[in-house]
Amino acid sequence: MRHDAGSLAASVSPPRPATGPGEFEPFLTAREVAERLRVAPCTVLRYFEDGVLPGRRLRAGRFHPVRFRWSEIEAALDFEDGHR
């Protein structure tokens, strides 16, 4: 079953308290993001590759691990949801 960004925004788990200025926001793995969005980790990685979800590779190269910040994921999904 394929998901689009709009359906992802509707299925997001309740947000955790936002970090304030100067507070550390941990990086999340694709699996952790997938659990919050209720999709498969491969869907998160595909959306990253397609430019739908923001993230960063730990090293250069296509097959190195990707990490995400939840605040950036929420902002991207809010943007996608608002532009449909």
N, C-alpha and C positions, 0 to 999 in steps of 0.2 A: 504494500500500500504506500503510495507516494503522498507526501504532504507538501503543501505550499506554505509560504511564509505567513499568509493570513490565517491559515488554520493553526499554525504553530502559536501565533500570538494569542489565540483564543484558548489554547490548552496549557498555557504556562502555569506552573505551580505558583502558589502565593509567594510573593517576594520576601526575602529576608530583609532585616533592617538595613537601610543604606549606610554606607560608610561616610563619615563626615570628612571635611577637609583635613588632610594630613594623616588620615587613617589608612592602613594598609588593606588593600583588597586582594585576596588571594587569587591566583590563577586556577582555572578549572580545566580538567581534562575533557575530551570529547564525550567520554562516558558520563561524567558528572553533569554536563550540559544536557546530554540526551535524557538522563533521568528526570531533570527538571522540566524539559519540554515534552516528555513522554513520547519520544521517538527513538529510533535506533542510533547508535553512535556513528554508523556509516552515513546516516542522513545528515548529521551535524557536520561531518567532514566534507560531504558533498556540497552542502551549503557554503561552507568555508571556501572550498575550491571555486565555487560559482560566484563568490563575492556577496552572497546574501548575508552571511554571518561574519562579523569581524573576529579576528584572532591573530595569533602570531606563531610562527614556527620557532622552535628553540634553536635550530641551526638551519643554515641554507640547504635547500634541496627538498624535493617533493615528498620524500618518504620519512622525514624527521617529524618528531612529535609536534602537535599543535596545542596551544593553550589559549584559554579564553577568559575574559573578565565578564562576570554576570551583568554588571551595569552596562557594558557595551552591547551585550546580547539583547538586553531589554530595550535599549535605545534603538537598536536596529529593527527589532520587531515592532516597536511603537511607530517608527517611521514608515515601515512597510504597511502596517495596518492603516495608518492615516492617509496613505496615498493610493488607496484602492477605490 
